[in-house]
Amino acid sequence: MTSAVRRGAVPLLALIALCLSPIAAVAGEASLVLPDLNGAEFLGGVGGKTLLYSGLVVSAAGLFFGLMMYSQLKNMPVHKSMLDVSELIYETCKTYLFTQGKFLLLLWLFIGSIIAVYFGSLAEFGKDAAGKPLHGFPADRVAIILAFSVIGILGSYGVAWFGIRVNTFANSRTAFAALTGKAYPCYAIPLKAGISIGMLLISVELLLMLIILMFIPGELAGPCFIGFAIGESLGAAALRVAGGIFTKIADIGADLMKIVFKIKEDDARNPGVIADCTGDNAGDSVGPSADGFETYGVTGVALITFILLAVPPQTVQVQLLVWIFMMRVMMVIASGVSYFINEAMAKAKYQDKTDFNYEAPLTVLVWLTSIVSVVATYAVSYLLIPAVFKDESVWWKLSTIITCGTLAGAIIPELVKVFTSTESKHVREVVVSSQQGGASLNILSGLVAGNFSAYWLGLVLVFLMGVSYFISLMLPTGMVIPMAAPVFAFGLVAFGFLGMGPVTIAVDSYGPVTDNAQSVYELSTIEEIPNIKEDIQRDYGFAPNFHVAKDNLEKNDGAGNTFKATAKPVLIGTAVVGAATMIFSIVMSLTNGLTTDLNKLSILHPPFLLGLITGGAIIYWFTGASMQAVTTGAYRAVEFIKANIRLDDTVKKASTEDSKKVVEICTKYAQAGMFNIFLTVFFATLGFAFVESWFFIGYLISIAIFGLYQAIFMANAGGAWDNAKKIVETEMKAKGTPLHDACVVGDTVGDPFKDTSSVALNPIIKFTTLFGLLAVELAVELRKKESNADLALGLTVAFLVISMFFVHRSFYGMRIGGRVEQEKK
């Protein structure tokens, strides 16, 4: 696969450069100029830039916090049998990430070529003595923009690496701590790992954005933000999609063995289990970490772009920019404080218990952080912007709009639990259906849960956005250009979604640790080690309780499943709401600041309507393409495991070689699937941008809306199937029964639903919209000259034909026995 990718990459890059070389520039991202941040004063005379230095301090403190938690996890006691398993998992994760790093470099060549051509020879950069625009940034400035696109990729990649290292420390420590018979460590250790990732991730993102804001020249900062956002969006999309494919190939391959051979969960003799554990990190740690990093950054860039385009007074621009970044600083502090308060309460309440509802303290943490963030939002806003545009009411209006998003970050998880929690009536309906109807009714009941969840979550999102819209109408006239205030409000709602970013990431990262902990316990075969009870008593000072440990680890895995599910709609919600702000930037460029052609932003303009229809087609293709890669990969994984698994009494564990072979199969199909998906999205974005500008606007809106409901439906249906299986295993103790087999089948359907297709729609939507900012400007300028009409038509056809080639390849090349399987590795 890798050689095939390289063979195809060179001519494609040459085609891009050839096609774009004659295009002139348009004013757009290149024209974004940041104002002097000391152009407004805060707190009675402090300049904006001076105030933002406090953000650098808080970012450094957040990094220290994350690393401190990392150190504490590393130094926790763990038995060698469990440590060896977790280190093996980490080694396979490292191999996977190295491979993905090389793959990301290849993908960056496509994006980097567009950025280099656009900013190097097309974008407007100043005027000559006669007042005519000059095109093309100097080479050193283009290099800086490209460097920040690489930094964006490295940011997504780096936090993903940190996430797997933390989680592979925490999984074995959690498994070992469970042996004490106490339930509290089973909860506290995964959450400590999660908050470590969350705090470091958000702090790194905030630090990098502050560096661009404060230390890059104002005329270059805008393009650097765009390059940075495109880079991190590319990194997140690749890691999310590839990780989602990898993890579900492994998960399905390992799970189906329970039915075929009637073996236990995470049986050490199953060579698919190590790959499954690696996949838990590739899909549920690497993907969400990169996704969270990208979501936080892209939402911020969307708001910065809006402020520079749609807020005329420079003083107000400075006030809003400084206010937004200080809100982010405050939110990091609020998350850290809330974590410590919640941990103190949880420890006092649960420390000595042998069993409790693991979801309870996680729920308290989410709501506590939400409340602290809301209170802090109003307080800090009052202090920083008591008057904006000579209006002393703006501070509470903007705070209320952000609060709509912050509350969504707490309300949406509660709604998700209604459809995915082990306590959910919908999930229990899946179990009841399976008792008489087997896998058939199990799957139907899960589909019902997913559809109902999309209805309720959609209405909540509309309500909160509606509230923000009505408040935006109260903003003073002239502060924002006419008709733009509601879009600003929607961007602030997306910003508020991430108001408790470290905690949102923490509860999401809780899941892969609990999942891995259960696997580490089984793979260590610790119960079979001679004299193990005496050794643990002597070396660690307690008598192990194996039965209680296994029970607590399984129950905690159910809580992890639930909270993994709660984070997904929050992230997809930011993609959709934030996309409105980014699409607005394109509309501003096309309408000369909302002064011309507004009638084309209507279904009465046929290309716009056709674009709305086309976006849905792309969403459904993506869903099928990502699941096709899982299907074929899982087929090959199952085929290999069946042929090589050894279950005789002389075998205690699968061989390392066989386990690595399953990992290799997962990696192969993850990369093949991701390559097809990326190039389809890349060339489809260029092609549809060249069809017609308003067609493309409709296309982007459609992708966001179709993607929202498809992602929510799939994520929550998958969560319902997953926890239905968990109820059968933990409450009903019915492993190995026909009921359990039915629930395993439902879970294998839900696996690519919840962890491949749905979660990857978030970065796919944002990458398409961000890249579309450049693509549509290239197309518009090309079509300005009548002499370029044939060239524009030729490019449109060429880009769409290439995208359709990769659509074709994403099925016919990826199917069982297809072209990808016949290529050399």
C-alpha positions, 0 to 999 in steps of 0.5 A: 500500500505504501509504495502504491501511495507514493507512486500515485502522489507525484503525478497528483502533486504535479497536476495540482501545481500545473492547474493552479499556476495561472491563477491570480489572487483574491483578497481573503485570508491573506488580507487578514491583519491583526490590530495592535493588541495594546490598542485597548486598555483593560482593568484600568490601564493594562494593555491587551498584549500585556494582559495576555502574558498572563495566558502564557503563564497559565499555559505553562502551568497547565503543561506542568499540571499535565506532566505532574500527573503523568509523573504520578501515574508512571510512579504508581505501583504495578505488578510486572506481569501487568506492566509487561502487557501495557508496555507491549501495547505501548510498543505496538502503539509506537509502531503504529504512530511512526507509520502514521507520522510518515503517512501524515507527511505524505498528506501534507505535501498535497495541502502544502502545495496549495498553501505554497502556490496560493500565498507564494504567487497568488495572494495579494500582498501590498500595493506598488507605487501606482496603487496596483495590488502586488501578488505573492508573499515573500519567500520567507513569509511563505515559509513561516506560513508553511511552518505553522501548518507543520506545527499544526500537524505536529501539535495534533500528532504530539498530543496524540502521542502523549495521550497513548503514553499516559493511557498505557501507564494508567491501564496497568496501574488501574488493573493492579489497583483493582486487586485491592478490592477497592472501587475508588482507584478504578475510577481515580486513576483513569480520570487522573490520566484523562485530566493529564491529557486534557490539561496538557492538550488545551494548554499546548493549543492555547500557548501556540495560538498566543504565540501567533497572536502576540509575536507574529507580525499583524499582517502575517498572523492571519495567514499563519492562523489559517495555515496552523488551523489547516495543519491541525485539521489535517492531522486530526482528520487523518489520525481520527479516520485511520485510528477509527478504522484500525481500532474497529478492525481489531475490536471486531476481529477479537470479539468474534472469536468469543462467538466462534470459539466460546472463549472469554473476553480478552483471552490471552490466547487470542492474537487479536487482543493485543491489536484490540488494545492497541486499537483502543489507543489508536481510535479512542485515545490518539483520535480524540486527543488529536480531534480535541486539539484541532477542535479547540484551535479551529474554533478559535481561528474561526472566531478570530477570522470573523472578528477581523472581517465583520467587526469594523472598529479596531478598538472593538476588535482588540477588546474582543480578541483579548477577551476571547483569549482571556476566556480561554485562560479562565476556562483552563483554571476553572477546569483545574480547580473543578477537578481538585474539588471533585476529587476531594468530594469523591475521595471522601465519599467513595474511598473505602467502598468496594462498589459504587456507580462510576458514572456518578462522580464523573457526572458531578465533575462535568456539572461542577466544571460547567457551573464554575465556568459559567460563573467565571465567564460573567465575572471575568467579562464584567472586569475585562469589557465593562463597556464595548462600543460605548455600551455597558450591557455588552459584557453580559450579553456576550457572556450569556451567549457563551453560556449557551455553549457551556451549558450545552457541554453539560446538557448534551452528555446528560441526553447522551446518557439517556440513550447509551448509559448502562442505566438507560431504558433504551439500552435495556430495551436492546437487551430485552429485544435480544432475549427473544429476537437475537441479533436481529432485534438487538440491532433494530433496537439500537437503531431506534436509540440512535434515531431518537437521540438525534431528534432530542440532541438536535432540538437542544442544539437548535434551542441554545443556538436560538437563544444566542440568536435572540441575544445577538439582536441586542448587540449595539448597531455598528459594533458588527456589520449588518446581518453578521451578529447572529453568526458571531453568536453561533461562533461563540456558542461553539466556543462555549462548547469547549469552555470546559475543554480539559474536563471534556477531554478527560472524561472522553479519555477515561474510556480507553483506560478502563477498556485497556485495564480490563484487557491488561488484567486478563492478558497478564494471566496474573491469577495463574502465577504461582504464589501470586497472593503471597508475593503481592502481600509481601511486596505491596502490603495487601491481599489481592481480591481477584473476583472483586477486581474483575467485577469492578473493572468490567463495571468501570468499562461500562462507565467508560463506554458511556462517557466516551459516548458523551464527548462525541456529540460535543465535538461534532456540535462544535464542528457544525456550529463553528462551520457556520462562522467559517462559511460566513468568512467565505460569504463575506468574500463573495459578497464584498462584505455582504453588499452584493449577490445576497440573493444567491444565498437562497434556494431560489438560486439553483446552484445553491440548492444543488449544493445542499443536495450534493453535500449529503451525498458526500456524507453518505459516501464517507460513512460507507467508505470508512466502514468498508475499510473496517469490513475488509480489514476485519475479514482479513483479521478474523481469517488470520486469527482463526487460522493461527489461534491455539487453544490447547492446554499447552498454550497460555498466551498468543505469540508476539509474532501472531499479535504483531501480524494482526496489528500489521493487518489493521495498519494496512487497511487503516492507511489504505482507507484513509488515503482513499478518503483523504484524496476524495475529500481533497479533490472533491473540495477543489472540484465543487469549489470550481463548479460555482461559488454558491453551489459550494456554499450550499455544499458546505452547509449541507455537509455540516447539517447532514454530518451532524445528524449522521454522526449523532445517530451513529455514535449513540446507536453504537453506544447503546449496542456497546453497553447492552453487551456490558449489561449482559456481561456484568449484571446478568453474568450471561457470557457464552450464552445465545443472548451474549452472542446476539449482543456481541453481534450488535456491538460489532455493528456498533463498533464502526458506527460509534468509533469510525464513521461518526467520530471522524465526521467532526474533523472531516467537516472542519477540514473541508470548510477550512480548505474550502476557504482557499479553494473557493477564492482560487476558483472565483479569481480564475473565473473573473477573466472570460479567457479562463472559462475553458481552463476553469471548466477543465479544472472542474472536470479534472478535480471531480474525475479524480475525486470519483476515481478515489470514491470508486477505489474506496469500495471496489479497491477496498472490498474483499479481494479488491485492488488494495489487497493485491498490491504489495505492502 
